Amino acid sequence: MKLHSFHGGLHLPEHKSESTGAPIRTAAIPDRIILPLKQHIGAPAHLLVKPGDRVLKGQMLAAPAGRISAPIHAPTSGTVVEISEQQVPHPSGLSAPCIIIEPDGREEWTALPPPMTNWKELDAETLIERVRDCGIVGLGGATFPSSVKLEHRGQAIDTLIINGAECEPFITCDDMLMREQAGRIIEGISILKHILDINRCFIGIENNKPEAIEAMRNAAKNAGLQNTTIVPIPTLYPSGGEKQLIEILTGKQVPSHGIPANIGIVCHNVGTAHAIAEAVLEGKPLISRVVTVTGAGVNSPCNLRALIGTPIKSLVKAAGGANGQSTRLVYGGPMMGFSLRSNELPLTKGGNCLLLPSEEESPIPPRMTACIRCGKCAEVCPARLLPQQLYWYARAKDFDKVQDYHIHDCIECGCCSHVCPSHIPLVQFYRFAKTELWKKEQEKRKADHARTRHEARVARLERLAAERKAKLRQKKEALEKPARGKGKAAGGDDAKKAAIEAAMKRVAAKKAAAKEQQPEKGADN
Amino acid sequence: MLSAILTITILALLFGLLLGYAAMKFHIEGDPVADQIDSLLPQTQCGQCGHPGCRPYAEAIAAGEDEINKCAPGGEETIIALADLLGRDPIPMDESIEERPPSVARIKENECIGCTLCIQACPVDAILGAAKQMHTVIESECTGCELCLPPCPVECIVMEPIHATYESWSWPYPITAHRNVAQAQEAS
């Protein structure tokens, strides 16, 4: 098979062998499980439990709110002790609503939905429903709800790409999963192909993982999987980026502002395929994941299958504990991850790696100096952007220009910052510009909304005022009419005249009575 | 000579008609400059600028009757955007206007007497309630204009700053952050 290549990219020190020595171990159940209600892209899940409830393993604790959302399940049995704002793994270090569970250690399963071993006879909707109910999101790190990606929505899909590239240094969780669970992954891929109703499938794996490639090939052969090619691809960061992998395997580029479905491709991570197989074949929701705990700062780097919500400190402990060589705690890889401020934070669905790097492995960048226009950043940019121009405009806060230079196509891979001889934190500038743009858009939408509401209110008040005026006029007219219509007097007018005369007489009589100060007054009334 | 005069006259007439027709055909209702200014204003309808809403302020700016530095909720960014639009130089915020953090109104529900005065004051219909019934603010619709505070006879409305979530958080401007790291290193 002919491979294509993407622009730029970097050869980085791999640091993969540290954590691939031992098989995946299961991390112990922690004392406390913290489950953020939002561990995916989209709306936060809608809470179903309250403090004090006893929950069983696999029970849904929060339901998806809207189409782009995912449920949260209990990773083990125990008691909900608290529902409160807790710090979550996010670059901002801010808090978000979380469910806190105290496990009882009994691992009592709830009644799971029945296994769908006959998935070949089931239609796509039923299977997508299952994927959604099991809370499966993209496990490569983006955490987009997988079920949404499987709905066709009028797009003609002809290719499924399975991402096993895992290009970022230090991370080996997909590698280990492929080595040990290749059969399950292949089953997941068969299910995905059935749901999407397509034949063509490529599994892209970087050629620095020969064991994984071998295991996947064997598993595919054993399963008799047709029209599926396992493609070893050259090791080059960031070949595991969705758009980059698609370009390597098919030569096609995902359009700017587009998604792979626009060119007939759906891309899933190997971990997601594994989780989908478990959901369909066993009814198991996504309650655990494989996470790499590595870096010079831990005693025995390894891969752990840990429950979602396990505090980071328990994971570090499971990896032999910290040895003090690292002062930082990075969530994700060295290129795209971010530092955590505390080790109390929980593991979330998108957490593929926990890195405790030594000073040598991830040096603190020296002070930034002026850009010398060397152009190295443009050479390595996998999205073919012009990082220098983006930098100038982001620095000058000229957000229109930043958009003209396609900032939204930036995948934040960090190649440009890595090669910059002036140590300019380029990606941070792009992230800043992206979030500012997003904030502006949000504000604009809010202002437009407020304007419509205000205009609607003004219009309503005017309408009410006009109605009141019209009513008054009508009343006035009704009163004035008889006076004007006196000439063409009808029977009614005579009656009125008589009534008025009678009233006048009564008044005259009253006056007379009052003058005489007679007791007839009462009779008069 | 005569033919030249005739030609010019006919041409002048023709173009005159064309211009007259174009003026009628492409006539624009309203003031487009005021519209553009209005689209840059934050639409809180708070009236801190001295006009009864964002649209009247936009019209006043368009007519040259008011300065561009009176929008408190919009802050410096709005001044710069307006200056850009109108080709003027940005000026500092008017001294009589104080900037407040973005916030929303909240009614202390056990103190509300159900007088409906705040409902009548709200420019975006963000308060829900009826006579002698407890009122409540629809948080997602509230623009934080504070117009409901003065009419309340029992002072049961308070302004609460908008709670920052990580979804609304944005990355800080890197230069200061980076310099701080560098300076900290130098200091140590």
Interface residues (C-beta under 8 A of the other chain):
Chain A: K38 V88 H90 P91 S92 L94 S95 A96 I364 P366 R367 M368 R395 K397 P425 Q428 F429 R431 F432 K434 T435 E436 W438 K439 Q442 E443 K446 A447 D448 H449 A450 R451 R453 H454 A456 R457
Chain B: D38 S39 L41 P42 Q43 T44 Q45 G53 C54 P123 V124 D125 A126 E141 T143 A164 T165 Y166 E167 S168 W169 S170 W171 P172 Y173 P174 I175 A177 H178 R179 V181 A182 Q185
